[in-house]
Amino acid sequence: MFDKLNSRPADSLLALIKAFQADDRPGKIDLGVGVYRDTMGRTPVMRAVKAAEQFLLETQDSKKYLGGR
């Protein structure tokens, strides 16, 4: 069954992650995955995100995707 599958191109995001990990420059910034990390390597939740989550908690009445109307 799997012998009929065609090879797919390498995932460009995974290649970007590998390139970041291989780069030994101290001032590099990882913007590939879209996650903010502070100087200690933590990924803090920003106040705006917490406010949006609280708004959804109080008002959301469904978990349906917008495209699934």
PQR file with spaces between the fields and no chain letter, atoms N, CA, C, O and H, PARSE charges and radii, in Angstrom:
ATOM       1  N    MET     1       0.823   -1.188    0.000 -0.4000 1.5000
ATOM       2  CA   MET     1       0.000    0.000    0.000 -0.0000 2.0000
ATOM       3  C    MET     1       0.873    1.260    0.000  0.5500 1.7000
ATOM       4  O    MET     1       0.623    2.164   -0.797 -0.5500 1.4000
ATOM       5  N    PHE     2       1.880    1.349    0.859 -0.4000 1.5000
ATOM       6  CA   PHE     2       2.704    2.542    0.959 -0.0000 2.0000
ATOM       7  C    PHE     2       3.732    2.649   -0.164  0.5500 1.7000
ATOM       8  O    PHE     2       4.286    3.725   -0.391 -0.5500 1.4000
ATOM       9  H    PHE     2       2.084    0.614    1.507  0.4000 1.0000
ATOM      10  N    ASP     3       3.993    1.560   -0.862 -0.4000 1.5000
ATOM      11  CA   ASP     3       4.983    1.610   -1.945 -0.0000 2.0000
ATOM      12  C    ASP     3       4.509    2.449   -3.124  0.5500 1.7000
ATOM      13  O    ASP     3       5.311    2.795   -3.991 -0.5500 1.4000
ATOM      14  H    ASP     3       3.543    0.686   -0.678  0.4000 1.0000
ATOM      15  N    LYS     4       3.222    2.784   -3.173 -0.4000 1.5000
ATOM      16  CA   LYS     4       2.677    3.587   -4.261 -0.0000 2.0000
ATOM      17  C    LYS     4       2.679    5.085   -3.941  0.5500 1.7000
ATOM      18  O    LYS     4       2.311    5.896   -4.791 -0.5500 1.4000
ATOM      19  H    LYS     4       2.570    2.504   -2.469  0.4000 1.0000
ATOM      20  N    LEU     5       3.084    5.452   -2.740 -0.4000 1.5000
ATOM      21  CA   LEU     5       3.121    6.867   -2.360 -0.0000 2.0000
ATOM      22  C    LEU     5       4.326    7.562   -2.977  0.5500 1.7000
ATOM      23  O    LEU     5       5.417    6.996   -3.041 -0.5500 1.4000
ATOM      24  H    LEU     5       3.382    4.793   -2.050  0.4000 1.0000
ATOM      25  N    ASN     6       4.120    8.785   -3.426 -0.4000 1.5000
ATOM      26  CA   ASN     6       5.205    9.597   -3.970 -0.0000 2.0000
ATOM      27  C    ASN     6       5.895   10.350   -2.832  0.5500 1.7000
ATOM      28  O    ASN     6       5.260   10.718   -1.844 -0.5500 1.4000
ATOM      29  H    ASN     6       3.234    9.245   -3.374  0.4000 1.0000
ATOM      30  N    SER     7       7.194   10.573   -2.982 -0.4000 1.5000
ATOM      31  CA   SER     7       7.931   11.357   -1.995 -0.0000 2.0000
ATOM      32  C    SER     7       7.455   12.799   -2.037  0.5500 1.7000
ATOM      33  O    SER     7       7.139   13.335   -3.099 -0.5500 1.4000
ATOM      34  H    SER     7       7.710   10.275   -3.785  0.4000 1.0000
ATOM      35  N    ARG     8       7.411   13.412   -0.872 -0.4000 1.5000
ATOM      36  CA   ARG     8       7.006   14.809   -0.755 -0.0000 2.0000
ATOM      37  C    ARG     8       8.242   15.652   -0.497  0.5500 1.7000
ATOM      38  O    ARG     8       9.234   15.144    0.027 -0.5500 1.4000
ATOM      39  H    ARG     8       7.668   12.976   -0.010  0.4000 1.0000
ATOM      40  N    PRO     9       8.203   16.938   -0.859 -0.5600 1.5000
ATOM      41  CA   PRO     9       9.332   17.811   -0.559  0.2800 2.0000
ATOM      42  C    PRO     9       9.530   17.927    0.959  0.5500 1.7000
ATOM      43  O    PRO     9       8.587   17.774    1.735 -0.5500 1.4000
ATOM      44  N    ALA    10      10.777   18.200    1.361 -0.4000 1.5000
ATOM      45  CA   ALA    10      11.069   18.359    2.783 -0.0000 2.0000
ATOM      46  C    ALA    10      10.265   19.527    3.343  0.5500 1.7000
ATOM      47  O    ALA    10      10.011   20.507    2.643 -0.5500 1.4000
ATOM      48  H    ALA    10      11.543   18.324    0.730  0.4000 1.0000
ATOM      49  N    ASP    11       9.870   19.418    4.599 -0.4000 1.5000
ATOM      50  CA   ASP    11       9.108   20.465    5.272 -0.0000 2.0000
ATOM      51  C    ASP    11      10.016   21.670    5.523  0.5500 1.7000
ATOM      52  O    ASP    11      11.030   21.545    6.211 -0.5500 1.4000
ATOM      53  H    ASP    11      10.077   18.622    5.168  0.4000 1.0000
ATOM      54  N    SER    12       9.668   22.817    4.983 -0.4000 1.5000
ATOM      55  CA   SER    12      10.518   24.001    5.092 -0.0000 2.0000
ATOM      56  C    SER    12      10.600   24.521    6.523  0.5500 1.7000
ATOM      57  O    SER    12      11.631   25.068    6.916 -0.5500 1.4000
ATOM      58  H    SER    12       8.845   22.919    4.425  0.4000 1.0000
ATOM      59  N    LEU    13       9.540   24.363    7.307 -0.4000 1.5000
ATOM      60  CA   LEU    13       9.582   24.819    8.703 -0.0000 2.0000
ATOM      61  C    LEU    13      10.557   23.973    9.516  0.5500 1.7000
ATOM      62  O    LEU    13      11.300   24.508   10.339 -0.5500 1.4000
ATOM      63  H    LEU    13       8.703   23.919    6.988  0.4000 1.0000
ATOM      64  N    LEU    14      10.563   22.663    9.296 -0.4000 1.5000
ATOM      65  CA   LEU    14      11.511   21.810   10.011 -0.0000 2.0000
ATOM      66  C    LEU    14      12.947   22.145    9.623  0.5500 1.7000
ATOM      67  O    LEU    14      13.847   22.084   10.460 -0.5500 1.4000
ATOM      68  H    LEU    14       9.959   22.229    8.627  0.4000 1.0000
ATOM      69  N    ALA    15      13.164   22.496    8.365 -0.4000 1.5000
ATOM      70  CA   ALA    15      14.499   22.904    7.923 -0.0000 2.0000
ATOM      71  C    ALA    15      14.906   24.208    8.601  0.5500 1.7000
ATOM      72  O    ALA    15      16.066   24.378    8.977 -0.5500 1.4000
ATOM      73  H    ALA    15      12.433   22.545    7.684  0.4000 1.0000
ATOM      74  N    LEU    16      13.963   25.123    8.755 -0.4000 1.5000
ATOM      75  CA   LEU    16      14.236   26.391    9.430 -0.0000 2.0000
ATOM      76  C    LEU    16      14.588   26.168   10.899  0.5500 1.7000
ATOM      77  O    LEU    16      15.495   26.815   11.423 -0.5500 1.4000
ATOM      78  H    LEU    16      13.021   24.985    8.449  0.4000 1.0000
ATOM      79  N    ILE    17      13.885   25.268   11.561 -0.4000 1.5000
ATOM      80  CA   ILE    17      14.171   24.942   12.962 -0.0000 2.0000
ATOM      81  C    ILE    17      15.575   24.361   13.094  0.5500 1.7000
ATOM      82  O    ILE    17      16.321   24.736   13.998 -0.5500 1.4000
ATOM      83  H    ILE    17      13.148   24.743   11.136  0.4000 1.0000
ATOM      84  N    LYS    18      15.935   23.451   12.196 -0.4000 1.5000
ATOM      85  CA   LYS    18      17.278   22.859   12.232 -0.0000 2.0000
ATOM      86  C    LYS    18      18.356   23.916   12.007  0.5500 1.7000
ATOM      87  O    LYS    18      19.395   23.900   12.667 -0.5500 1.4000
ATOM      88  H    LYS    18      15.329   23.147   11.461  0.4000 1.0000
ATOM      89  N    ALA    19      18.106   24.839   11.070 -0.4000 1.5000
ATOM      90  CA   ALA    19      19.076   25.903   10.795 -0.0000 2.0000
ATOM      91  C    ALA    19      19.244   26.800   12.014  0.5500 1.7000
ATOM      92  O    ALA    19      20.360   27.219   12.322 -0.5500 1.4000
ATOM      93  H    ALA    19      17.262   24.852   10.534  0.4000 1.0000
ATOM      94  N    PHE    20      18.156   27.098   12.706 -0.4000 1.5000
ATOM      95  CA   PHE    20      18.238   27.917   13.916 -0.0000 2.0000
ATOM      96  C    PHE    20      19.058   27.203   14.988  0.5500 1.7000
ATOM      97  O    PHE    20      19.920   27.810   15.624 -0.5500 1.4000
ATOM      98  H    PHE    20      17.250   26.758   12.456  0.4000 1.0000
ATOM      99  N    GLN    21      18.791   25.932   15.184 -0.4000 1.5000
ATOM     100  CA   GLN    21      19.514   25.164   16.205 -0.0000 2.0000
ATOM     101  C    GLN    21      21.003   25.066   15.878  0.5500 1.7000
ATOM     102  O    GLN    21      21.831   25.032   16.788 -0.5500 1.4000
ATOM     103  H    GLN    21      18.091   25.439   14.667  0.4000 1.0000
ATOM     104  N    ALA    22      21.350   25.019   14.610 -0.4000 1.5000
ATOM     105  CA   ALA    22      22.751   24.894   14.201 -0.0000 2.0000
ATOM     106  C    ALA    22      23.503   26.225   14.275  0.5500 1.7000
ATOM     107  O    ALA    22      24.734   26.238   14.286 -0.5500 1.4000
ATOM     108  H    ALA    22      20.677   25.046   13.871  0.4000 1.0000
ATOM     109  N    ASP    23      22.781   27.329   14.326 -0.4000 1.5000
ATOM     110  CA   ASP    23      23.396   28.660   14.368 -0.0000 2.0000
ATOM     111  C    ASP    23      23.874   28.945   15.788  0.5500 1.7000
ATOM     112  O    ASP    23      23.073   28.963   16.722 -0.5500 1.4000
ATOM     113  H    ASP    23      21.781   27.318   14.318  0.4000 1.0000
ATOM     114  N    ASP    24      25.181   29.168   15.953 -0.4000 1.5000
ATOM     115  CA   ASP    24      25.715   29.367   17.310 -0.0000 2.0000
ATOM     116  C    ASP    24      25.875   30.836   17.692  0.5500 1.7000
ATOM     117  O    ASP    24      26.472   31.136   18.726 -0.5500 1.4000
ATOM     118  H    ASP    24      25.832   29.153   15.194  0.4000 1.0000
ATOM     119  N    ARG    25      25.353   31.757   16.880 -0.4000 1.5000
ATOM     120  CA   ARG    25      25.449   33.177   17.229 -0.0000 2.0000
ATOM     121  C    ARG    25      24.615   33.473   18.472  0.5500 1.7000
ATOM     122  O    ARG    25      23.463   33.044   18.547 -0.5500 1.4000
ATOM     123  H    ARG    25      24.868   31.513   16.040  0.4000 1.0000
ATOM     124  N    PRO    26      25.171   34.205   19.462 -0.5600 1.5000
ATOM     125  CA   PRO    26      24.457   34.444   20.719  0.2800 2.0000
ATOM     126  C    PRO    26      23.243   35.359   20.582  0.5500 1.7000
ATOM     127  O    PRO    26      22.324   35.258   21.395 -0.5500 1.4000
ATOM     128  N    GLY    27      23.201   36.240   19.596 -0.4000 1.5000
ATOM     129  CA   GLY    27      22.102   37.195   19.491 -0.0000 2.0000
ATOM     130  C    GLY    27      20.970   36.762   18.588  0.5500 1.7000
ATOM     131  O    GLY    27      20.114   37.576   18.241 -0.5500 1.4000
ATOM     132  H    GLY    27      23.947   36.321   18.936  0.4000 1.0000
ATOM     133  N    LYS    28      20.946   35.497   18.199 -0.4000 1.5000
ATOM     134  CA   LYS    28      19.924   35.039   17.257 -0.0000 2.0000
ATOM     135  C    LYS    28      18.533   35.082   17.894  0.5500 1.7000
ATOM     136  O    LYS    28      18.388   34.977   19.112 -0.5500 1.4000
ATOM     137  H    LYS    28      21.641   34.836   18.481  0.4000 1.0000
ATOM     138  N    ILE    29      17.524   35.237   17.051 -0.4000 1.5000
ATOM     139  CA   ILE    29      16.130   35.278   17.500 -0.0000 2.0000
ATOM     140  C    ILE    29      15.352   34.271   16.685  0.5500 1.7000
ATOM     141  O    ILE    29      15.403   34.301   15.455 -0.5500 1.4000
ATOM     142  H    ILE    29      17.642   35.322   16.062  0.4000 1.0000
ATOM     143  N    ASP    30      14.633   33.380   17.344 -0.4000 1.5000
ATOM     144  CA   ASP    30      13.840   32.350   16.669 -0.0000 2.0000
ATOM     145  C    ASP    30      12.440   32.892   16.399  0.5500 1.7000
ATOM     146  O    ASP    30      11.636   33.035   17.321 -0.5500 1.4000
ATOM     147  H    ASP    30      14.592   33.355   18.343  0.4000 1.0000
ATOM     148  N    LEU    31      12.153   33.192   15.141 -0.4000 1.5000
ATOM     149  CA   LEU    31      10.824   33.655   14.754 -0.0000 2.0000
ATOM     150  C    LEU    31      10.104   32.626   13.896  0.5500 1.7000
ATOM     151  O    LEU    31       9.030   32.907   13.364 -0.5500 1.4000
ATOM     152  H    LEU    31      12.806   33.076   14.393  0.4000 1.0000
ATOM     153  N    GLY    32      10.678   31.450   13.757 -0.4000 1.5000
ATOM     154  CA   GLY    32      10.131   30.444   12.862 -0.0000 2.0000
ATOM     155  C    GLY    32       8.823   29.828   13.312  0.5500 1.7000
ATOM     156  O    GLY    32       7.974   29.529   12.472 -0.5500 1.4000
ATOM     157  H    GLY    32      11.550   31.222   14.189  0.4000 1.0000
ATOM     158  N    VAL    33       8.631   29.629   14.586 -0.4000 1.5000
ATOM     159  CA   VAL    33       7.456   28.929   15.067 -0.0000 2.0000
ATOM     160  C    VAL    33       6.393   29.901   15.565  0.5500 1.7000
ATOM     161  O    VAL    33       5.250   29.502   15.792 -0.5500 1.4000
ATOM     162  H    VAL    33       9.321   29.871   15.268  0.4000 1.0000
ATOM     163  N    GLY    34       6.749   31.155   15.736 -0.4000 1.5000
ATOM     164  CA   GLY    34       5.777   32.145   16.178 -0.0000 2.0000
ATOM     165  C    GLY    34       5.557   32.142   17.679  0.5500 1.7000
ATOM     166  O    GLY    34       4.482   32.529   18.139 -0.5500 1.4000
ATOM     167  H    GLY    34       7.677   31.479   15.552  0.4000 1.0000
ATOM     168  N    VAL    35       6.541   31.718   18.454 -0.4000 1.5000
ATOM     169  CA   VAL    35       6.435   31.697   19.908 -0.0000 2.0000
ATOM     170  C    VAL    35       7.459   32.667   20.472  0.5500 1.7000
ATOM     171  O    VAL    35       8.648   32.568   20.168 -0.5500 1.4000
ATOM     172  H    VAL    35       7.414   31.404   18.080  0.4000 1.0000
ATOM     173  N    TYR    36       7.005   33.597   21.285 -0.4000 1.5000
ATOM     174  CA   TYR    36       7.910   34.552   21.909 -0.0000 2.0000
ATOM     175  C    TYR    36       8.572   33.914   23.126  0.5500 1.7000
ATOM     176  O    TYR    36       7.901   33.303   23.958 -0.5500 1.4000
ATOM     177  H    TYR    36       6.039   33.677   21.532  0.4000 1.0000
ATOM     178  N    ARG    37       9.873   34.057   23.223 -0.4000 1.5000
ATOM     179  CA   ARG    37      10.625   33.605   24.398 -0.0000 2.0000
ATOM     180  C    ARG    37      11.393   34.795   24.945  0.5500 1.7000
ATOM     181  O    ARG    37      11.992   35.559   24.188 -0.5500 1.4000
ATOM     182  H    ARG    37      10.419   34.553   22.548  0.4000 1.0000
ATOM     183  N    ASP    38      11.371   34.949   26.268 -0.4000 1.5000
ATOM     184  CA   ASP    38      12.132   36.038   26.865 -0.0000 2.0000
ATOM     185  C    ASP    38      13.597   35.629   27.003  0.5500 1.7000
ATOM     186  O    ASP    38      13.984   34.546   26.564 -0.5500 1.4000
ATOM     187  H    ASP    38      10.884   34.328   26.882  0.4000 1.0000
ATOM     188  N    THR    39      14.407   36.487   27.610 -0.4000 1.5000
ATOM     189  CA   THR    39      15.840   36.215   27.711 -0.0000 2.0000
ATOM     190  C    THR    39      16.156   35.002   28.574  0.5500 1.7000
ATOM     191  O    THR    39      17.260   34.462   28.498 -0.5500 1.4000
ATOM     192  H    THR    39      14.092   37.367   27.967  0.4000 1.0000
ATOM     193  N    MET    40      15.214   34.573   29.382 -0.4000 1.5000
ATOM     194  CA   MET    40      15.404   33.384   30.221 -0.0000 2.0000
ATOM     195  C    MET    40      14.883   32.116   29.533  0.5500 1.7000
ATOM     196  O    MET    40      14.944   31.030   30.110 -0.5500 1.4000
ATOM     197  H    MET    40      14.318   35.011   29.443  0.4000 1.0000
ATOM     198  N    GLY    41      14.374   32.248   28.304 -0.4000 1.5000
ATOM     199  CA   GLY    41      13.858   31.092   27.578 -0.0000 2.0000
ATOM     200  C    GLY    41      12.421   30.745   27.904  0.5500 1.7000
ATOM     201  O    GLY    41      11.898   29.740   27.424 -0.5500 1.4000
ATOM     202  H    GLY    41      14.325   33.130   27.835  0.4000 1.0000
ATOM     203  N    ARG    42      11.777   31.572   28.718 -0.4000 1.5000
ATOM     204  CA   ARG    42      10.370   31.321   29.084 -0.0000 2.0000
ATOM     205  C    ARG    42       9.452   31.834   27.985  0.5500 1.7000
ATOM     206  O    ARG    42       9.828   32.720   27.218 -0.5500 1.4000
ATOM     207  H    ARG    42      12.202   32.389   29.108  0.4000 1.0000
ATOM     208  N    THR    43       8.250   31.279   27.911 -0.4000 1.5000
ATOM     209  CA   THR    43       7.240   31.729   26.951 -0.0000 2.0000
ATOM     210  C    THR    43       6.059   32.302   27.736  0.5500 1.7000
ATOM     211  O    THR    43       5.063   31.614   27.962 -0.5500 1.4000
ATOM     212  H    THR    43       7.945   30.560   28.535  0.4000 1.0000
ATOM     213  N    PRO    44       6.178   33.566   28.149 -0.5600 1.5000
ATOM     214  CA   PRO    44       5.118   34.163   28.968  0.2800 2.0000
ATOM     215  C    PRO    44       3.831   34.358   28.168  0.5500 1.7000
ATOM     216  O    PRO    44       3.862   34.550   26.952 -0.5500 1.4000
ATOM     217  N    VAL    45       2.709   34.306   28.869 -0.4000 1.5000
ATOM     218  CA   VAL    45       1.417   34.602   28.250 -0.0000 2.0000
ATOM     219  C    VAL    45       1.188   36.107   28.410  0.5500 1.7000
ATOM     220  O    VAL    45       1.134   36.616   29.529 -0.5500 1.4000
ATOM     221  H    VAL    45       2.685   34.151   29.857  0.4000 1.0000
ATOM     222  N    MET    46       1.058   36.796   27.312 -0.4000 1.5000
ATOM     223  CA   MET    46       0.912   38.247   27.350 -0.0000 2.0000
ATOM     224  C    MET    46      -0.465   38.645   27.884  0.5500 1.7000
ATOM     225  O    MET    46      -1.436   37.902   27.744 -0.5500 1.4000
ATOM     226  H    MET    46       1.102   36.382   26.402  0.4000 1.0000
ATOM     227  N    ARG    47      -0.534   39.825   28.495 -0.4000 1.5000
ATOM     228  CA   ARG    47      -1.790   40.304   29.095 -0.0000 2.0000
ATOM     229  C    ARG    47      -2.926   40.335   28.077  0.5500 1.7000
ATOM     230  O    ARG    47      -4.059   39.984   28.405 -0.5500 1.4000
ATOM     231  H    ARG    47       0.255   40.429   28.609  0.4000 1.0000
ATOM     232  N    ALA    48      -2.635   40.752   26.849 -0.4000 1.5000
ATOM     233  CA   ALA    48      -3.676   40.822   25.819 -0.0000 2.0000
ATOM     234  C    ALA    48      -4.251   39.442   25.521  0.5500 1.7000
ATOM     235  O    ALA    48      -5.450   39.304   25.279 -0.5500 1.4000
ATOM     236  H    ALA    48      -1.714   41.037   26.583  0.4000 1.0000
ATOM     237  N    VAL    49      -3.399   38.426   25.539 -0.4000 1.5000
ATOM     238  CA   VAL    49      -3.865   37.060   25.293 -0.0000 2.0000
ATOM     239  C    VAL    49      -4.738   36.588   26.450  0.5500 1.7000
ATOM     240  O    VAL    49      -5.782   35.974   26.230 -0.5500 1.4000
ATOM     241  H    VAL    49      -2.425   38.538   25.735  0.4000 1.0000
ATOM     242  N    LYS    50      -4.314   36.871   27.680 -0.4000 1.5000
ATOM     243  CA   LYS    50      -5.119   36.482   28.844 -0.0000 2.0000
ATOM     244  C    LYS    50      -6.477   37.178   28.818  0.5500 1.7000
ATOM     245  O    LYS    50      -7.494   36.567   29.144 -0.5500 1.4000
ATOM     246  H    LYS    50      -3.466   37.369   27.858  0.4000 1.0000
ATOM     247  N    ALA    51      -6.497   38.453   28.431 -0.4000 1.5000
ATOM     248  CA   ALA    51      -7.764   39.186   28.353 -0.0000 2.0000
ATOM     249  C    ALA    51      -8.677   38.580   27.291  0.5500 1.7000
ATOM     250  O    ALA    51      -9.881   38.447   27.510 -0.5500 1.4000
ATOM     251  H    ALA    51      -5.671   38.950   28.166  0.4000 1.0000
ATOM     252  N    ALA    52      -8.109   38.212   26.141 -0.4000 1.5000
ATOM     253  CA   ALA    52      -8.905   37.593   25.076 -0.0000 2.0000
ATOM     254  C    ALA    52      -9.449   36.237   25.525  0.5500 1.7000
ATOM     255  O    ALA    52     -10.603   35.905   25.256 -0.5500 1.4000
ATOM     256  H    ALA    52      -7.131   38.320   25.963  0.4000 1.0000
ATOM     257  N    GLU    53      -8.617   35.461   26.207 -0.4000 1.5000
ATOM     258  CA   GLU    53      -9.072   34.156   26.709 -0.0000 2.0000
ATOM     259  C    GLU    53     -10.187   34.326   27.738  0.5500 1.7000
ATOM     260  O    GLU    53     -11.147   33.556   27.744 -0.5500 1.4000
ATOM     261  H    GLU    53      -7.680   35.730   26.427  0.4000 1.0000
ATOM     262  N    GLN    54     -10.065   35.326   28.603 -0.4000 1.5000
ATOM     263  CA   GLN    54     -11.101   35.578   29.606 -0.0000 2.0000
ATOM     264  C    GLN    54     -12.405   35.985   28.924  0.5500 1.7000
ATOM     265  O    GLN    54     -13.483   35.542   29.320 -0.5500 1.4000
ATOM     266  H    GLN    54      -9.284   35.951   28.599  0.4000 1.0000
ATOM     267  N    PHE    55     -12.301   36.832   27.894 -0.4000 1.5000
ATOM     268  CA   PHE    55     -13.484   37.242   27.142 -0.0000 2.0000
ATOM     269  C    PHE    55     -14.173   36.029   26.525  0.5500 1.7000
ATOM     270  O    PHE    55     -15.395   35.900   26.605 -0.5500 1.4000
ATOM     271  H    PHE    55     -11.426   37.192   27.572  0.4000 1.0000
ATOM     272  N    LEU    56     -13.394   35.141   25.910 -0.4000 1.5000
ATOM     273  CA   LEU    56     -13.974   33.936   25.319 -0.0000 2.0000
ATOM     274  C    LEU    56     -14.612   33.047   26.377  0.5500 1.7000
ATOM     275  O    LEU    56     -15.688   32.489   26.161 -0.5500 1.4000
ATOM     276  H    LEU    56     -12.402   35.246   25.845  0.4000 1.0000
ATOM     277  N    LEU    57     -13.952   32.919   27.511 -0.4000 1.5000
ATOM     278  CA   LEU    57     -14.480   32.089   28.600 -0.0000 2.0000
ATOM     279  C    LEU    57     -15.856   32.579   29.025  0.5500 1.7000
ATOM     280  O    LEU    57     -16.754   31.786   29.310 -0.5500 1.4000
ATOM     281  H    LEU    57     -13.078   33.372   27.687  0.4000 1.0000
ATOM     282  N    GLU    58     -16.004   33.887   29.062 -0.4000 1.5000
ATOM     283  CA   GLU    58     -17.262   34.474   29.541 -0.0000 2.0000
ATOM     284  C    GLU    58     -18.343   34.543   28.471  0.5500 1.7000
ATOM     285  O    GLU    58     -19.527   34.579   28.806 -0.5500 1.4000
ATOM     286  H    GLU    58     -15.274   34.530   28.830  0.4000 1.0000
ATOM     287  N    THR    59     -17.973   34.561   27.198 -0.4000 1.5000
ATOM     288  CA   THR    59     -18.970   34.799   26.144 -0.0000 2.0000
ATOM     289  C    THR    59     -19.143   33.655   25.156  0.5500 1.7000
ATOM     290  O    THR    59     -20.183   33.576   24.500 -0.5500 1.4000
ATOM     291  H    THR    59     -17.011   34.531   26.926  0.4000 1.0000
ATOM     292  N    GLN    60     -18.186   32.787   25.028 -0.4000 1.5000
ATOM     293  CA   GLN    60     -18.229   31.742   24.005 -0.0000 2.0000
ATOM     294  C    GLN    60     -19.291   30.703   24.339  0.5500 1.7000
ATOM     295  O    GLN    60     -19.355   30.207   25.464 -0.5500 1.4000
ATOM     296  H    GLN    60     -17.342   32.851   25.561  0.4000 1.0000
ATOM     297  N    ASP    61     -20.126   30.377   23.350 -0.4000 1.5000
ATOM     298  CA   ASP    61     -21.159   29.366   23.590 -0.0000 2.0000
ATOM     299  C    ASP    61     -20.993   28.144   22.691  0.5500 1.7000
ATOM     300  O    ASP    61     -21.841   27.251   22.685 -0.5500 1.4000
ATOM     301  H    ASP    61     -20.074   30.779   22.437  0.4000 1.0000
ATOM     302  N    SER    62     -19.884   28.108   21.922 -0.4000 1.5000
ATOM     303  CA   SER    62     -19.642   26.983   21.025 -0.0000 2.0000
ATOM     304  C    SER    62     -18.147   26.887   20.739  0.5500 1.7000
ATOM     305  O    SER    62     -17.427   27.881   20.830 -0.5500 1.4000
ATOM     306  H    SER    62     -19.195   28.833   21.927  0.4000 1.0000
ATOM     307  N    LYS    63     -17.691   25.704   20.399 -0.4000 1.5000
ATOM     308  CA   LYS    63     -16.300   25.497   19.966 -0.0000 2.0000
ATOM     309  C    LYS    63     -16.246   25.227   18.466  0.5500 1.7000
ATOM     310  O    LYS    63     -15.233   24.748   17.956 -0.5500 1.4000
ATOM     311  H    LYS    63     -18.276   24.896   20.326  0.4000 1.0000
ATOM     312  N    LYS    64     -17.323   25.529   17.766 -0.4000 1.5000
ATOM     313  CA   LYS    64     -17.397   25.280   16.324 -0.0000 2.0000
ATOM     314  C    LYS    64     -16.453   26.230   15.593  0.5500 1.7000
ATOM     315  O    LYS    64     -16.351   27.405   15.946 -0.5500 1.4000
ATOM     316  H    LYS    64     -18.146   25.918   18.181  0.4000 1.0000
ATOM     317  N    TYR    65     -15.770   25.725   14.584 -0.4000 1.5000
ATOM     318  CA   TYR    65     -14.909   26.554   13.753 -0.0000 2.0000
ATOM     319  C    TYR    65     -15.784   27.506   12.937  0.5500 1.7000
ATOM     320  O    TYR    65     -16.905   27.171   12.556 -0.5500 1.4000
ATOM     321  H    TYR    65     -15.853   24.770   14.297  0.4000 1.0000
ATOM     322  N    LEU    66     -15.245   28.705   12.678 -0.4000 1.5000
ATOM     323  CA   LEU    66     -16.015   29.694   11.917 -0.0000 2.0000
ATOM     324  C    LEU    66     -16.369   29.190   10.528  0.5500 1.7000
ATOM     325  O    LEU    66     -17.442   29.514   10.019 -0.5500 1.4000
ATOM     326  H    LEU    66     -14.335   28.978   12.988  0.4000 1.0000
ATOM     327  N    GLY    67     -15.505   28.412    9.904 -0.4000 1.5000
ATOM     328  CA   GLY    67     -15.772   27.905    8.564 -0.0000 2.0000
ATOM     329  C    GLY    67     -16.810   26.798    8.511  0.5500 1.7000
ATOM     330  O    GLY    67     -17.216   26.392    7.422 -0.5500 1.4000
ATOM     331  H    GLY    67     -14.634   28.148   10.318  0.4000 1.0000
ATOM     332  N    GLY    68     -17.249   26.302    9.658 -0.4000 1.5000
ATOM     333  CA   GLY    68     -18.166   25.164    9.690 -0.0000 2.0000
ATOM     334  C    GLY    68     -19.614   25.546    9.861  0.5500 1.7000
ATOM     335  O    GLY    68     -20.393   24.761   10.402 -0.5500 1.4000
ATOM     336  H    GLY    68     -16.919   26.632   10.543  0.4000 1.0000
ATOM     337  N    ARG    69     -20.000   26.721    9.421 -0.4000 1.5000
ATOM     338  CA   ARG    69     -21.386   27.188    9.602 -0.0000 2.0000
ATOM     339  C    ARG    69     -22.355   26.387    8.788  0.5500 1.7000
ATOM     340  O    ARG    69     -23.558   26.650    8.826 -0.5500 1.4000
ATOM     341  H    ARG    69     -19.368   27.359    8.982  0.4000 1.0000
